[in-house]
Amino acid sequence: PAGPPAVIQISLAGRQVQADVADTEALRERGLGFRQSLSDDQGMWFVFDSPQRYAFWMKNMNFDIDIVWIRDQRVVDITPQARVQPGAADAELVRYYPSVAADRVLELPAGWADRYGLQVGAAVAGGS
């Protein structure tokens, strides 16, 4: 069985976030599913091999999140307030896509982007 994901520090909007790294298919598929919560300085950093319009969903999620889509260390799109869908079958779950291709995704607690004024075009430091 895989051990816990690596944790890296990401810097954006003047804030530091400790992010669990999801860089394998298994870790990306699980994502934040089954977690109870995230604090304001926690997130999950998804790493993909190439920029695409990857689909994200809220399977097994217990709390709402903001989805920050990143390419070339810049925010390219933000999906605020992605909502949990308790009891929804997989086929019924909303799929979230960025407006443009991304190769990194940072999931943060719902409302984070608004609280800290995160905008499309913002620089993202850390991660890889």
C-alpha positions as a Python dict, from the first residue, in 0.01 Angstrom:
ca = {
    (1, 'P'): (0, 0, 0),
    (2, 'A'): (111, 354, -69),
    (3, 'G'): (226, 563, 224),
    (4, 'P'): (100, 911, 300),
    (5, 'P'): (147, 1168, 22),
    (6, 'A'): (444, 1402, 24),
    (7, 'V'): (374, 1752, 155),
    (8, 'I'): (507, 2064, -15),
    (9, 'Q'): (476, 2436, 49),
    (10, 'I'): (293, 2643, -212),
    (11, 'S'): (295, 3022, -209),
    (12, 'L'): (14, 3224, -371),
    (13, 'A'): (-180, 3543, -298),
    (14, 'G'): (78, 3627, -31),
    (15, 'R'): (-10, 3311, 165),
    (16, 'Q'): (169, 2984, 237),
    (17, 'V'): (-21, 2658, 195),
    (18, 'Q'): (98, 2314, 305),
    (19, 'A'): (-26, 2087, 30),
    (20, 'D'): (-40, 1710, 7),
    (21, 'V'): (95, 1602, -332),
    (22, 'A'): (-126, 1389, -559),
    (23, 'D'): (114, 1284, -835),
    (24, 'T'): (-1, 928, -907),
    (25, 'E'): (-326, 805, -1056),
    (26, 'A'): (-428, 651, -721),
    (27, 'L'): (-356, 968, -521),
    (28, 'R'): (-528, 1190, -779),
    (29, 'E'): (-834, 965, -785),
    (30, 'R'): (-871, 970, -406),
    (31, 'G'): (-789, 1341, -379),
    (32, 'L'): (-942, 1489, -66),
    (33, 'G'): (-1215, 1225, -56),
    (34, 'F'): (-1296, 1095, 295),
    (35, 'R'): (-1113, 1386, 467),
    (36, 'Q'): (-1317, 1567, 728),
    (37, 'S'): (-1182, 1918, 670),
    (38, 'L'): (-895, 2141, 560),
    (39, 'S'): (-757, 2432, 758),
    (40, 'D'): (-695, 2762, 580),
    (41, 'D'): (-326, 2681, 530),
    (42, 'Q'): (-383, 2330, 390),
    (43, 'G'): (-455, 2207, 40),
    (44, 'M'): (-395, 1934, -214),
    (45, 'W'): (-157, 1978, -510),
    (46, 'F'): (-239, 1770, -817),
    (47, 'V'): (43, 1712, -1066),
    (48, 'F'): (-24, 1607, -1427),
    (49, 'D'): (222, 1516, -1703),
    (50, 'S'): (81, 1755, -1960),
    (51, 'P'): (-162, 2048, -1974),
    (52, 'Q'): (-520, 1941, -2045),
    (53, 'R'): (-872, 2029, -1936),
    (54, 'Y'): (-886, 1763, -1663),
    (55, 'A'): (-1221, 1687, -1499),
    (56, 'F'): (-1256, 1709, -1121),
    (57, 'W'): (-1550, 1587, -916),
    (58, 'M'): (-1653, 1583, -551),
    (59, 'K'): (-1667, 1206, -502),
    (60, 'N'): (-1654, 1105, -132),
    (61, 'M'): (-1603, 1468, -31),
    (62, 'N'): (-1719, 1596, 309),
    (63, 'F'): (-1669, 1972, 254),
    (64, 'D'): (-1681, 2231, -24),
    (65, 'I'): (-1360, 2350, -189),
    (66, 'D'): (-1214, 2605, -428),
    (67, 'I'): (-1038, 2448, -727),
    (68, 'V'): (-742, 2653, -855),
    (69, 'W'): (-623, 2557, -1205),
    (70, 'I'): (-255, 2632, -1276),
    (71, 'R'): (-24, 2623, -1578),
    (72, 'D'): (335, 2745, -1598),
    (73, 'Q'): (323, 2860, -1233),
    (74, 'R'): (27, 3094, -1301),
    (75, 'V'): (-339, 3066, -1203),
    (76, 'V'): (-533, 3010, -1529),
    (77, 'D'): (-881, 2955, -1382),
    (78, 'I'): (-1060, 2933, -1047),
    (79, 'T'): (-1367, 2724, -966),
    (80, 'P'): (-1497, 2871, -639),
    (81, 'Q'): (-1722, 2685, -398),
    (82, 'A'): (-1730, 2339, -559),
    (83, 'R'): (-2008, 2178, -354),
    (84, 'V'): (-2032, 1837, -193),
    (85, 'Q'): (-2306, 1612, -332),
    (86, 'P'): (-2385, 1365, -52),
    (87, 'G'): (-2550, 1048, -172),
    (88, 'A'): (-2508, 1126, -543),
    (89, 'A'): (-2419, 832, -767),
    (90, 'D'): (-2093, 870, -962),
    (91, 'A'): (-2290, 934, -1284),
    (92, 'E'): (-2477, 1221, -1113),
    (93, 'L'): (-2171, 1401, -979),
    (94, 'V'): (-2094, 1740, -1136),
    (95, 'R'): (-1768, 1745, -1331),
    (96, 'Y'): (-1563, 2063, -1301),
    (97, 'Y'): (-1332, 2165, -1586),
    (98, 'P'): (-1100, 2464, -1630),
    (99, 'S'): (-1170, 2710, -1913),
    (100, 'V'): (-818, 2642, -2047),
    (101, 'A'): (-567, 2357, -2015),
    (102, 'A'): (-387, 2321, -1682),
    (103, 'D'): (-110, 2090, -1560),
    (104, 'R'): (-140, 2161, -1186),
    (105, 'V'): (-444, 2194, -963),
    (106, 'L'): (-457, 2324, -607),
    (107, 'E'): (-763, 2239, -399),
    (108, 'L'): (-825, 2476, -109),
    (109, 'P'): (-1101, 2528, 149),
    (110, 'A'): (-1415, 2685, -1),
    (111, 'G'): (-1399, 3064, -6),
    (112, 'W'): (-1017, 3077, 8),
    (113, 'A'): (-977, 3251, -330),
    (114, 'D'): (-1225, 3525, -231),
    (115, 'R'): (-1082, 3567, 121),
    (116, 'Y'): (-729, 3627, -6),
    (117, 'G'): (-809, 3798, -336),
    (118, 'L'): (-667, 3523, -557),
    (119, 'Q'): (-706, 3616, -924),
    (120, 'V'): (-647, 3451, -1260),
    (121, 'G'): (-292, 3543, -1366),
    (122, 'A'): (-153, 3528, -1011),
    (123, 'A'): (190, 3371, -969),
    (124, 'V'): (223, 3039, -787),
    (125, 'A'): (556, 2948, -625),
    (126, 'G'): (662, 2608, -499),
    (127, 'G'): (539, 2276, -618),
    (128, 'S'): (681, 2129, -934),
}
